[in-house]
Amino acid sequence: MLAPANKEEVIRIVKKAGGEGQKVRIIGSGHSDDSILTTSGYLVSLHKMKEIISVTKVDGCFTPEGDQCYDVTVQAGKYLKEFFEELAEKYDVCLPIAGDINEQSVAGIIATGSHGSGGRFPSISNYVIGLEIVKADGEILKVTQEDPKLLDAVRVHLGVFGVVTEVTLRCVQNYHIRKIRRGRVMDEVLGELETKLKDNEHFEFFYFPHTDKCQTVSSHRYVSSDKQLDQITLETLRVINTYFDLIRHQNYNFGYFILFTKPTHRYYMYLCLMWFSEIEIAIPYERCKEAFQEIKDLIEEARNWQEPYMCNQIIEVRFSRGETSYLSPLYLQNSVFWGELYYLLFFLSKRNISVFSPPDILIDKYGGRPHWGKQTYMSARQRGRCFPKFTDFVEERLKHDPTGMFVNSYLADAF
Ligand SMILES: Cc1cc2nc3c(=O)[nH]c(=O)nc-3n(C[C@H](O)[C@H](O)[C@H](O)COP(=O)(O)OP(=O)(O)OC[C@H]3O[C@@H](n4cnc5c(N)ncnc54)[C@H](O)[C@@H]3O)c2cc1C
């Protein structure tokens, strides 16, 4: 693996690979499925390229919520954990949205259209307003808002345009968030979806198959001066929960109740205690209730098969707004992400994919689009067909990498 420390070294590596007819793939933090990461050629990591280059207040630019906008240019190899911390501590600025964890790199997270959850938020890639890419011939491609079509093509880039060395993101003033987890009855939650998405900054839920229960995670903005009070509330709740544990479980079955307040840059730190793998599909928001009902019914039906099927996955359900990035699962479509988490302890659940597969139903019947960074059983070409702008993406890519230097054996099927 090669680890360049600056742009000049990246250019040298790419030119050397070109001269030798070698393939090149770039790795961020390696949190994606192997299919899009592996290579028989040079594997390049930009972990040494991690400077925040500039933070500029954009005069007169505010989000609909009234947040002041800032444009942040950062070297592409920076890991989000350091990026979020430095951005908040030095500049009091944050990314408007992030996913469950903050281990990924800047170029890596935008490459696959990674997302969080909340009715008004598109993917993280949508906040990219500029990119700098070292192409196969060693030339530098600068993409800005002045060429919106090219920007839409390269935001979710899959690492196939070249080595992304710098990214400019539209960020906002940092703020505090209060998060609440609750056990709920799933049908009730589905009935309240519109309100939940409107009233909360972020909203998602985890559905537990073979029950009618789910756990909701809602959050809203909170003024930081109330932090102390919130901590006291949390401690009190902990004590109450200890004494009333039995009652709580009667009420919520799988549910529990946690409440905390954090600045946004400390919010995205989901604690993963076990290895898991995940398939994630985005379906149109309007059809989500119908789709959930069909899958719930099928799961129940499968329980009575001659060889009964027990679904031991947990389903993470998240919501995002439509956007214009060509390869985003959210392309021109407000969507719901259906994420099947397979805890690897329950290795039998892997076998079950071939027996019974909700993702097939979501893709074939509900026009679902798979997440590029997650596990897949599809070829790159099959995956590409789920995206209306895939052909435009392929054509644009060819202009910048005509020899296919940045395409690995999995992606070669589609590019
Ligand atoms: C525990 C866990 C939690 C997750 N949570 C979420 C979540 O909440 N929401 C969500 O949407 N996804 C989530 N994901 C998926 C994850 O966000 C994506 O797979 C993301 O792309 C990984 O970023 P990375 O930095 O690890 O990039 P990698 O996985 O290393 O690379 C991803 C792609 O980017 C390319 N790439 C990386 N750096 C560069 C560069 N400098 N130039 C050109 N190409 C580059 C690679 O070649 C590859 O194609 C999660 C994954 C895990 C394992």
Ligand as a Chemical Component Dictionary entry (heavy atoms), coordinates in Angstrom:
data_LIG
# 
_chem_comp.id                   LIG 
_chem_comp.type                 NON-POLYMER 
_chem_comp.pdbx_formal_charge   0 
_chem_comp.three_letter_code    LIG 
# 
loop_
_chem_comp_atom.comp_id 
_chem_comp_atom.atom_id 
_chem_comp_atom.alt_atom_id 
_chem_comp_atom.type_symbol 
_chem_comp_atom.charge 
_chem_comp_atom.model_Cartn_x 
_chem_comp_atom.model_Cartn_y 
_chem_comp_atom.model_Cartn_z 
_chem_comp_atom.pdbx_ordinal 
LIG C1  C1  C 0 -19.761 0.160  11.209 1  
LIG C2  C2  C 0 -20.206 0.872  9.966  2  
LIG C3  C3  C 0 -21.149 1.878  10.073 3  
LIG C4  C4  C 0 -21.595 2.531  8.923  4  
LIG N1  N1  N 0 -22.556 3.494  9.048  5  
LIG C5  C5  C 0 -23.070 4.059  7.936  6  
LIG C6  C6  C 0 -24.119 5.018  8.021  7  
LIG O1  O1  O 0 -24.578 5.372  9.100  8  
LIG N2  N2  N 0 -24.616 5.526  6.860  9  
LIG C7  C7  C 0 -24.137 5.142  5.631  10 
LIG O2  O2  O 0 -24.653 5.598  4.622  11 
LIG N3  N3  N 0 -23.112 4.274  5.524  12 
LIG C8  C8  C 0 -22.575 3.731  6.636  13 
LIG N4  N4  N 0 -21.547 2.840  6.523  14 
LIG C9  C9  C 0 -20.921 2.652  5.202  15 
LIG C10 C10 C 0 -19.721 3.612  5.033  16 
LIG O3  O3  O 0 -20.070 4.935  5.404  17 
LIG C11 C11 C 0 -19.272 3.650  3.572  18 
LIG O4  O4  O 0 -18.934 2.367  3.163  19 
LIG C12 C12 C 0 -18.129 4.641  3.323  20 
LIG O5  O5  O 0 -17.950 4.777  1.937  21 
LIG C13 C13 C 0 -16.831 4.179  3.977  22 
LIG O6  O6  O 0 -15.885 5.234  3.958  23 
LIG P1  P1  P 0 -14.327 4.909  4.051  24 
LIG O7  O7  O 0 -13.580 6.151  4.366  25 
LIG O8  O8  O 0 -14.110 3.732  4.910  26 
LIG O9  O9  O 0 -14.006 4.559  2.539  27 
LIG P2  P2  P 0 -13.558 3.167  1.937  28 
LIG O10 O10 O 0 -14.533 2.142  2.343  29 
LIG O11 O11 O 0 -12.147 2.910  2.240  30 
LIG O12 O12 O 0 -13.719 3.500  0.385  31 
LIG C14 C14 C 0 -14.982 3.735  -0.170 32 
LIG C15 C15 C 0 -14.827 4.109  -1.646 33 
LIG O13 O13 O 0 -14.160 5.361  -1.720 34 
LIG C16 C16 C 0 -13.018 5.275  -2.556 35 
LIG N5  N5  N 0 -12.038 6.231  -2.021 36 
LIG C17 C17 C 0 -11.661 6.401  -0.738 37 
LIG N6  N6  N 0 -10.787 7.422  -0.646 38 
LIG C18 C18 C 0 -10.619 7.911  -1.899 39 
LIG C19 C19 C 0 -9.853  8.973  -2.473 40 
LIG N7  N7  N 0 -9.065  9.757  -1.738 41 
LIG N8  N8  N 0 -9.931  9.178  -3.806 42 
LIG C20 C20 C 0 -10.729 8.398  -4.590 43 
LIG N9  N9  N 0 -11.467 7.383  -4.107 44 
LIG C21 C21 C 0 -11.419 7.152  -2.777 45 
LIG C22 C22 C 0 -12.601 3.813  -2.472 46 
LIG O14 O14 O 0 -11.848 3.422  -3.587 47 
LIG C23 C23 C 0 -13.967 3.124  -2.428 48 
LIG O15 O15 O 0 -14.495 3.018  -3.715 49 
LIG C24 C24 C 0 -21.067 2.176  7.643  50 
LIG C25 C25 C 0 -20.105 1.164  7.542  51 
LIG C26 C26 C 0 -19.679 0.511  8.693  52 
LIG C27 C27 C 0 -18.655 -0.586 8.555  53 
# 
loop_
_chem_comp_bond.comp_id 
_chem_comp_bond.atom_id_1 
_chem_comp_bond.atom_id_2 
_chem_comp_bond.value_order 
_chem_comp_bond.pdbx_ordinal 
LIG C1  C2  SING 1  
LIG C2  C3  SING 2  
LIG C2  C26 DOUB 3  
LIG C3  C4  DOUB 4  
LIG C4  N1  SING 5  
LIG C4  C24 SING 6  
LIG N1  C5  DOUB 7  
LIG C5  C6  SING 8  
LIG C5  C8  SING 9  
LIG C6  O1  DOUB 10 
LIG C6  N2  SING 11 
LIG N2  C7  SING 12 
LIG C7  O2  DOUB 13 
LIG C7  N3  SING 14 
LIG N3  C8  DOUB 15 
LIG C8  N4  SING 16 
LIG N4  C9  SING 17 
LIG N4  C24 SING 18 
LIG C9  C10 SING 19 
LIG C10 O3  SING 20 
LIG C10 C11 SING 21 
LIG C11 O4  SING 22 
LIG C11 C12 SING 23 
LIG C12 O5  SING 24 
LIG C12 C13 SING 25 
LIG C13 O6  SING 26 
LIG O6  P1  SING 27 
LIG P1  O7  DOUB 28 
LIG P1  O8  SING 29 
LIG P1  O9  SING 30 
LIG O9  P2  SING 31 
LIG P2  O10 DOUB 32 
LIG P2  O11 SING 33 
LIG P2  O12 SING 34 
LIG O12 C14 SING 35 
LIG C14 C15 SING 36 
LIG C15 O13 SING 37 
LIG C15 C23 SING 38 
LIG O13 C16 SING 39 
LIG C16 N5  SING 40 
LIG C16 C22 SING 41 
LIG N5  C17 SING 42 
LIG N5  C21 SING 43 
LIG C17 N6  DOUB 44 
LIG N6  C18 SING 45 
LIG C18 C19 SING 46 
LIG C18 C21 DOUB 47 
LIG C19 N7  SING 48 
LIG C19 N8  DOUB 49 
LIG N8  C20 SING 50 
LIG C20 N9  DOUB 51 
LIG N9  C21 SING 52 
LIG C22 O14 SING 53 
LIG C22 C23 SING 54 
LIG C23 O15 SING 55 
LIG C24 C25 DOUB 56 
LIG C25 C26 SING 57 
LIG C26 C27 SING 58 
# 
